[in-house]
Amino acid sequence: MLNRVVLPILLGCFWLLSPGPAAAGLRLCNQSFDVLNVAIAVPDGKETLTRGWWRVAPNQCATLRREPLRARFYHVFAADVFGNEVLSGAIPLCVAPRRFEIAGQQDCLLRGFLDARFIEVDTQDRTDWTVFVTPRPM
């Protein structure tokens, strides 16, 4: 009788202590003092797909992609709630003022979208990667 009770408890303890599946995807952790609005650009075959927005509070993280990363390079853009660019690079891609998903990145303004400058994130061919946003220098 004791074995019927103890064995399931022990197996449950091993299950709780065993490592779970490896984390996969792309995360952004906001270590700045600003609330951030974040957009991501994902390579999709020959086109690039942009998506946004994730709102990320200070000292919080957001998962931008939940599935394992398949490409080496992704692109990220972030602005504070006042529209000031926090993560801004050299790669022009399309965004929209509200939640969006945009396929194709040519002629953003002609198509009614905004133009934002994304940074390139090299994931080094890993299936998971975290981007850290740190406070801006004074």
Secondary structure, DSSP 8 states (H G I E B T S, - for coil): -HHHHHHHHHHHHHHHHS------EEEEEE-SSS-EEEEEEEEETTEEEEEEEEEE-TTEEEEEE-S---SSEEEEEEEETTS-EEE--SEEEEE-SSSEEEE--SSTTTTT-EEEEEEEEE-TT-SEEEEEE-----
